[in-house]
Amino acid sequence: MHYALNPRTFFYSHYFHLGLRFGAGLVGITFLALQFTDMETAMTVGIGALCTALMDMPSPLRHKFNEMLASVLLCSAVTLLISLCAPYYWLLMTTLVLISFFASMMVVYGKKSMPLQLATLFIMTMSMEHQMTPAQAFHHVGLFTLGAIAYLAYAMGVAWLLRHRIKQQVLAEALFELAAYIDIKADFYDVRYNLTEQFNKLVRHQALLADRQQASRDLILRSHQNRKDAIVVQVHVCMLDLYELILSTHTDYAQLRVHLVDSPAMKTLHDIAYKAARDIESVAYAVTRKLASYAAISYEPELDAIEAHLRQLQAEADAGKPRQEALAVLRAQRNKIRAIIRMIGELHVSSQRIYEGTPFWVDADMQPFLSQQKYELQLMRSHFRMDSPVFRFSLRVAMAIACGLAVGSLLPYAAHSYWIVLTIVIILKPSFSMTKQRRSDRIVGTVIGCVITALILRFFNWPAFIMACLVLSTIATPTFIYLRYRYAAIAVSIMILLQMSLVAPHDTNLITERLIDTFIGAAVATVFSFVLANWEYLSLPRLIRQVLETNLSYMEASFALLQGQSHNDFPYRIQRKRLMDSLSGLSAALVRMLDEPASKQRAVEDINLFIVQNYLLVAHVAALRAILRRHAKDIPADAVNAMLHYSHDQVGRTLAAALARHGGTAPRKAGMDALTPIPSSFAEVPWSGWPLVQRRIRLLQADADKIIIHSEAIMRDVAPGATAAGRPA
């Protein structure tokens, strides 16, 4: 269950606070306008506030102002244009289709442009039913803009006052997701769970974790100037270091299960991981409540049990039983777990200290870690081509809305075409899987919302009760829109239908007509989701190349750090983030593809394994870093660096060969040769960490070899239908 759906954490989450902020601003502005004007005018002002409120998301203050100002200007311009065109039917229809197309093209600017697209299309549908003279149109737009600017001022004021609080909430969400990540890893020690399924689940959650960590970076690393900010910076950095340690705990779980299948050590390891997840959750919970966190969980019983298991295995090995491999694996896990427990302790301490400044990466350029948002016209123009997914999506939306308008004009009852169009706008998304999920949520949510509204109007039709329901639904809509859209669909249906009942109290067909319009809009959106569809398998070659390219860069930075060529881990962190982002993109594409028709699915198992193998390379590098730190005493630098150099060369050639077969930069000819075993001259070095380094490097090279196998299988399966996929999208 999502942490924000838990009653214990729900009221501290930024989702609930967003709902409160949204509801207070929207209701407050509408009621304020109602004190000086009539209901219709107040609703116009409220709609302006609502369109701006759709852009009210956690963002750095400067970005937030720019995003919300863009919404004010764009939505006001669309309102004016539609109002002026309304008296001329064919001009209005043409304008609606063109606005739908260009609004959908804004998706090219990334995830943050999606609310702006929705706000633009929402106000387009809200404006299309009004017949106005030019003077009335300008007056209407003035009222709309007044409400939009009022919410902009309100939201910026609240965001400035709560700027540190929002950072805490977003950081806490990343910590909660890290705890959920450890919960998945804990089940690797439970033999009841299938390892392959657990790996798939882990990689899927890693994509979500990467997204939450990026949101935390964007807010925390852009501006940190006072003591409070210094605390969240230190907790954030400690969280990332802890994440790397958790990556390093990956081991050969199949071998662990073979050697320790009958040992209570497996349950002990599971219990330690479960406790670690709860410990991290306690830090996250403290952060949400603006409190320092203190360790309250003891790991001593489990650690003592592990030591007892090790003594027993050692005694059995001394007695001649084959326990050396089990001993080595369990000792390695014991050492990594102790390191993680120490780091969790540091996470607690990071939330307690009062820092005078933020010494972390002083004078370093944080831009590579942050999301870059550029709104350049040239970027949109470059996508005016049929092989662009965004261009195809925009055409799809424009055609679907044109069809919805045509159907609405032909219906025998007093249809409201704007509700059909609004349903299409909400359901039709860039990918088939998103459209499918949104359609289900929209239909179920609307039906439930209509039933609840009918009950309210039939049995509880009292002004005070209706206003209370309006306020609650207004708060619930933004609260659940990113958590459970189905709940948001219920709330928004109640909110809009109750508002309509206040404006037109004698409309007895209000709910029935909206239900019919919703089903019509859903049917139109479903049909057009197959028109010019951008099936996920078409993007796979580009995403595979991207993963291989970033992995090569990551290996360069990793081995430079491991061999001591670089003592600054800044480049390593940047490349690790880039690789995790590319793996998250590929994983998200795979998840979306699984929701598409079976005929459009390609190489599912090989993509799964390709993602897992690349993920394992990151885990092996993290483990090597941990081993070198743990056995730093008397380290034979020359021998270790020679071993690392050899491994770096071999893994680099392997990845380069895989990249070349996917159309990337051609590697050296030697990269195509079969890998040779580690030279025998490296066999014996008198250093405690040597066997561990050797073993980890063998695993690293073996998993790199598997990447070629799976990438070739993907290419064979995808290439016949992916002629356009090689072009950048």
N, C-alpha and C positions, 0 to 999 in steps of 0.2 A: 504494500500500500504506500502511496506517495506520502511523504512526511507531513505535507500541509493538509492532508485529509484526516490526520490523527487529531482528535479533539485536544490533546495535550499541547500540540504545536500549532494548530490551525490559527488561533487568534494572535500568535506572534509572527506569523509568516508575512512576507511582503505581498502575497496574494490577497490576504484579508485586508491589509492596510491599503492596498490599491483600491479595493472595493469601497472601503470607508472614504478614502479621498475622492474617488469618482462620485460616489453617491452624495456626499456632503456638498461637493462643488456643483453638481448638476441640479440637485434638488434646491440648494440654496440660491443659485442664480435664477432658477425658474420661479421660485416663490418671491424672490426680491422683485423680479419683473412684474409678477402678478399684483404686487402692491400698488403699482403705478399704471397698469394697463389691463386690458381684458385677457381672457383665457387664450384666445387665438394668437395674440401678439406675444404673450408669455411663452407659448409653445414654440413659436419661431425662434425666440431668444434661446430657449432650452435646447432646440435642435442644433443651433450653432455651438453651444457649449458641449453637446454630446459629440459632435464631429471632432472637435479639438480633443475631447477626453479620450477618444480612441487612440490617440498618439501618446497618452500619458503612461509611459513605461519607465522602469528604472534605467536611467542613463546619466552620464556626467552632465552637469548643469548646462554647459555651453551646447552640447549636442542636443539636450532636451529642448532647449529654447529654439534651436534651429529647426528641429523636427516638428515641433508644435506650431511654429510660425509658418512653416511650409504648408501645414494642414489648414491653417487659417486662410492663407492667401489662395491656395488652390481650391479649397471648398467654396470660398466666397465667389471666386471666378466662375466655377461650375454652376453655382446657384444662380448667378446673374445671367449666364448664357442660357441655361435651361428656361428661366423665367421669361426671357425675351423671346425665345423661340416657341414657347408654349402655344400662342394663338395660331400658329401655322403648323398643321399636323405633320406634313411630310418633312418640313424642315426640322421639327422636333424629333421625329423618328430617326432622321439622318444624324442629327447631333448626338442623340443618345447612343447610337451604335459607335460613332467615332470616339466619343468620350470613353465608352467601355473599352475600346481597343487601346487607346493611349494610356488610360489608367492601368490597364493590365500590363502594358509594356514597362511600367515602373518596377515590376517585379525583378527586372534585370539588376536593380541596385541592391538586391539581397533581402535577407529576412526582415530587416528593420523597415523596409519600404512596404511590407505587406499591410500593416495597419493603415498606412496612407492610401494605399489602393482601395482598401475597404471603405475608408471614410469618404473618398471621392465618389465611389459607386453608390454608397449609402445616400449621400446628399443628392446625387443625381436622381435616384428613385423617389426620394421624398419631395423633389421639386417638380416632377413631371406631371403631376395631377392638377397643378394650380394654373388657372387662366388669369393673366394679369396684363394691365396696360404697362407701357414702359415706365411711367411714373411709379406705379405700384410695385413694379419689379425692383426698382432702385430702392424704394422704401423697405421692401421685404429683405433685400440683401443687406441693407444697413442694419436692420434688427438682427439678422443672422450673424453678421460680423461682430456686432456688439456683444452678443452672447459668446462667440468664439474667443474674442479678445479678453472678455471677463474671465473665462475659464483658464486662458493662457496665463493671465496675471495671477490668478489664484493658485494654479498648479506650480508655477515657478516659485511663488512665495513659500508654499508648503515644502517643495523640494529643497529649497535653500535652508529652511528651518530644520528639516529632517535629513539633511544630506549625509550625516554620519550614521544615522539610524538605518537608512536604506543600505549603506555599505555593509553594516552588520548583518542585516537580513539576507542579503545576497550571498555573503560569505558563509553564513550559517547553512543556507541551502546547499552550497558546494560541500560542506562538511557532512551534512545528512546523506548526500549521495555517495560520498566516500565511505561512509558507514555501511550503506546498502551494498556497495561494491565488495566490502570485506565479508558481508553476510553470504554473498554468492561464493566467494573463495572458501569460506568455511565448509560449504557443502562438498568441496572436493575431497575432504577427509571422511565423508560419509559414503560408505560403499553402496548405499541404496540408490545413489544418484549416478546416472550415466555420465561418464567423463566428457564425451563429445557434446552432449546437450548442455552440460555445465559450461564448457568453453564457449559455446555459441551464446549462452545467456550472459556470460561475463563480457564478451566482446560487445554485445548489444548495449549492455549497461555502461561500458566504457565510453561509448559515443555520447550518452546522456551526461556522464560525469565530465567529459571534456567540454561540453556545452556549458555546464554550470561553472566549471573552473574559468572558462573564458569570460563569462558574465562577471565573475568576481574580479578577474584581472582588469577588465575594462573600467570598472568603477573604482577599484582600489589603487591601481598603479598609475592612474592619470593624475591624481592630485592627492598628495598626502603631506600636509603642512603643519599639523599640530599633534599634540600628544595622543589624542583619541585616534587620529588617523594612523599614528605610528603603531598603535596596538593592533589594528586590523591588518596593517601591512605585515607585521611580524607573524601574526597567526596565519595569514594567507601563505607566506613563504614557508612556514613550518609545515603547513598542510601539503604543499607541493613536494617538500623533501620526504614527508611521510608517505606520500603516494609513490615516490620512486622506491622507497624501501619495500612497500607492499608489492610492487612489481617484481622486486628481486626475490620474493619468497616463492616464485614459481619453481616447481621442481618436477621431476618425473613422477607424476601422481600414480600412473599405472604401476610403476616399479614400487612405489611406496605401498600401494595396496597389495601387491604380491608379497612383499617381505613382511608387512605388518598387519596382514588381513585379520589375524586372530589376536592381535595385540591390543590392549586397551589404550595404547599410545595414540591410535587414530581418533578415538573419542576425545582424548585429552587435547589433541591439536585442534579439533573442531571447537571444543569448549573455549580454548584460549582465543581463537579467532572471533567467536561469538562475543566474548567479553570485550575484546578490542573494539568491535563495532559499537557496543553499548557505551564504551568509554569515549569514543569519538562523538557519539550522539550527545553525551553529556556536555561536551565542549560546545557543540552546536547549539544545544538548548540554552546554555548559559549566555552565549553570544546573542541569541535572539532576545534575551531578557536584559541585555546591557549589563551583565554581571561577569565577574572574574570566575574562572572555572578551577575547581580543585579536584584532584584525583580521589575517587571514592571506591574504586574497584581494586581488589587485590588479586594478583595473578600467582601468588606464591604457592597455593595448593597445586595448581596445574604444572607450574615449573618444577616443583619438587617431584611430582609424579613423572614428568619427563626424565628428570635425572635418575629416578629409580628404574625407569624403562631402559635407559642407556646402560646402567650398571648391570641389569639383568642380561641385556644383549652382549655386553662385554664378557660377562661370565660364561655365557653360552659359547661365544667365539673362542675364549681361552680353553673351553672344553672340547674344541675341535669342530663345533657346528658351523655351518656356512652363514655367518651373521655379519661379515665385514661390510657388505653393501648396505644392509639395513642400518648398521651403525653409522656409516658415512652419511646416508641420507637424513637420518634422524638428528645427528649432530648438526648438520647444516641447517636444518629447519629450526632447531633449538637456538642456534646463534642468531639467525635472522629474526626470530620471534623476540628474542631479548632486545635486539636493536630497535624493533618496532615499538616495543613497550617503552623503551627509553625515549623514543621520539614522541610518543603520545604524552609522556610526562612533560617533555619540552613544549608540546602544544598547550597543555594546561598552564605552564609557567608563562608562555607568551601572552596569554589572556590576562595575566595578573600584573605584569610589570607596567610601570609608568615610564615611558620613553621620552627623552628630551628631544629626540629627532628621529629620523628614519635613515639609519646608516646603511640600509640594504641597497647595494649597487649605487653608491653615491656617484652622481654625475653620469650614470649610465643612460643610454637611450632606450626607453621603454617601448618605443613604437613597434618593434618586431613582435612584441607580446600582445599588442592591442589590436582590436578589430579596426580595420581601415574602411571608412565609409566615404566614398567620393561620388557626388552626384554630377556627372559630366554628361552633357548632351551627346558627345561623340560615342560614349559607351552604348547608349540606347540606339543611336543610328547604326552602329556596327552590327546590331542584331536584326536589322530589317532584311532577313533572308529566310528562306523556307526551311533550312536545316537548323535554325535556332529554336530551341524549346520554348523560349519566352515569346518569340514571334508567333509560333504555332498556338501557344496558349492564348495569346491576345486575340488571334483570329477566332479561336474556339469560343471565347467569351462573347465577342462581338456577334457572332452568328447565333449563339444560344439566346442572347438578349433580344436580337431581332426576331427570332422565332417566338420567344415568350411574349413580346409585344403583339405579334400577329395573332397568337392564340388568344390573348386577352381581349383583343378587339372583336373576336368572333364569338365569344361566349354569350349565351342567351340571357344570363342573369347580370345584375349590375356589378360586373367584375371590377376589381381594382388591379389594373395591370401592374402597378408599382409593387404590389405584394408578390406577384409572380416573378418579376424582375429581381426583387430583393432576395427571394429564395434562391434564384439562379446564382446571383452574386455571392451569396454565402456558401453555397454548396460547391460550385465549380472552382476547383483549385488546380495549380500547375501540374500535379501528378495524379494519376488514376487512383492510387491508393488513398491519397488525401481526400479526393472527391468522394470515394466510396465510404470512407469513415464519416465524413462530414454529412453526407446524405442520410445515413442511418441516424446520426445524432440529431440532425435537424428535424426529421420526420417524427421520431419518438418524442423529442423535446417539445415540438409544437403541439402534438396530440395531447401530451400530459398538461402542457401549459394551457391549452384551450379548455380542457376538462376542469382544471383548477379554477380558471377564470369564470367559467360558466357556473360553478358552484358558489363562487364568491358573489357574483351578480344575482344569483337566484336566492341564496339564503343569508348572505351577509352584506347586503347592499346598503351599507351605512357609510357616509362620507369619511368618517374618522378611520374606519376599518380599511376602506379602499386606499386611503392615503398611506396608512401604515404598510399595506401590501405593496404599494408603489415604491415606497422608500426601501423596503427589504429586497424587492426584486431588482431595484436599481443598484443596490450594493452587491447583490449576488452575481449579477451579470459579469462584471469585470473580474470578480474574485475567482470564478470558476472557468473563465474563458480559456485559460492556459492550463488548468488542472483537469477538468472534465467538461468538455464542451457540451455534452448532453445536459448537464445541470444548467449551464449558461443559456442553452436554448430554451429550457423550461422558464427560466427567470425572465429572459428577454421577451418571450411570448406573453407572459403575464403582464410585464411592464407596458408593452405597446398596446395590448388589448384593453387594459384598464385606462390608459391614457385616451384611447379612442372612445371608450364608453363615456368618459367625462366630456369629450368634445361633442359626441353624437349619442346622447343617452337613449334616444328612441330607435336606434338602429337595431332591430331584433335579429337580423341576419348576420350581424358582425362576426361572430365566432364561426358559424358554418361556412361563410364565404372565405374566411381566412384559411380554414382547413382545406377547402377545395383548391384554393390558389396555391397553397403549400405543396399539395400533391402534384399539381400541374407543373409548378416550378421544378420540383424534384425530378419529375419524369423528363422534362426538357433537359435539365442538367445531366441526367444519366445518359440520355441519347447522345448528347454532344461530348460527353467524356470519351467517347470512342472516335470522335472526329478529329483528325490531325493529332492524334494522341502521341505523346512522347514517351514511349515505353522505356522502362529503366534499362533494359539490356543494351539499348543504343548508346548509353553513356558509359558502359562498363570499360571499353578499351581506354578511354581518356582517364577514368578514375584509377585503373590498374597502373597505367604509366605514371600517374601522379604519385601513387604510393611508392613505386619503385624508385622514382627520382628522389623523393624526400627521404627514403630509407638510405639511399646511397649517401646523401648529404649528412644524414644522422650518423652513419657509420664513420664518416670522415671526422666529424666533430667528436664522436665518442672515443675513437682510438687515439686521437690527438690528446685528449684529456687523460685517458688511461696510461699512455706512454710518457706522460709528463711533458709533452711538447707544448702544452698550454696549461697554465695553472689557474686560468679563469674559466669557470664552468658556464659563463654567460652564453657563448655560442652553442654549447651543448644543450642548454635548456631551450634555446630558440629552436634548434633542429628537432629536439624531442617533441616540442609543441607542434611543429609543422607536421611531423610524421603522425602524431596522434590525431591531428585534425584531418589529415588525408585518410587515415584508417576509419575515422568516424564518418566521413563522407561516403566511403565505399560501403560501410556497414549499413548506413541509413538507406542507401540505394537498394541494397539487398533486401532489407525489411520491406521497403515499398514494393519491390518486385514480387515478393511473396503474396501480396494482396492483389496482384494483377491476374488476368486469366492465365490458366496453365499453359496455353499456347505461346504466351509471351515471356515465359520464364526460361532462363538459360543458365546452365552450369552452376546451379545453386550450391551443390555440395562442394565443388572445387573453389567457389568464391568464399564459402565458409572457411575452408581449410587454408586458403590463401591469406585471409584476414588473420586467422589464428597463428599461422607461421610467422607473419610479419610482427604480430604482437609478441610472439615468443622471442624474437630477436631483440626487441626492446627489453624484455624481462631478463634475457641472458646478459646484456650489457649492464643493466642495473645490478645484477648479481655479481658481475666482475668488479664493478666499483665497490660493492660492499665487501667482497673478499679482500681486495687490495687494502681497503681501510682497516679491516679487522686483523689482517696479518701484516701490518706495515712494519713491524719490528724485524730487523735483519733481512729485509727484502733484497733478493739478488736482482738488482735493477737491470743489469745487462741481459741476463737470461730471460727475465719476465718480459722486457721490452722486445727482445728478439722473437719470443713466442707470440706476443701481441701483434708485432709487425707482420709476421707470417700469416696469422689468422686474419688480420685486416686485409691483407693483399688477396687472400683466397676468397673471403666473403665479398669483398668489393668486386672481384672478377665475376663471381657467381651472379650477383645482383645486376651488374652491368650487362651480362649475357642475357638475363631475363628481360631487361629493359630494351635491349637491341631487338629482341624478337617481338616486342610490342611497338616497334617503330620509334624508339628513343634513340639517343646518341649512341653510335656504335662503339663498343668497347674494343680494347686491344685484342688481337687475335688469340693471345694466350688465355683470354677470359673464356673462350669456348672450350678449352681443354677440360678434361675430367680432373677433379680435385685429387690431389695426392694426400696421403696421410701425413700427420705431423712428423717431422724428422726425428729419427731415433736419437739424435744428439741431445734432444730436449727431454729424454726419458727420465733422467735421474738428476734432481737438483735438491740439495739438503735444505729445504725450507718448508715450514708447516703448511703454507698455502698452495704449494706447487700442485699437489694432486687435485685440489679444488679448482684451480685455474685451468688445468689440463682438461678436466671433466667438463667444465662449463664451455670451454672453447670447442670441444668436440660436439657438444649439443648445439652450439651456435652454428657451426659449419653444417651439421646435419640438417638443421631447420632451414638454413639458407639454400641447401640443395633442393629441399622439398618445394621451396617457392618457385623454382624453375618448372618443376613438374606440374604444379597446379596452375601456374600462369599460362603454360602451353595448352593445358586442357581447356582453360577458359577461352583462350584465343581460338581454338578449334571449334568450340561450341557457339561462340558469339559472332565471330568474323563473318560467316555467311550472310547474316542479316544486319550487319552493322557498318555498311559502307559509308554512312554519313557520320558515324560516331567519332571518327578520327579527327574531325574538325573541332576546334574549340567552341564550347557552348557558353 
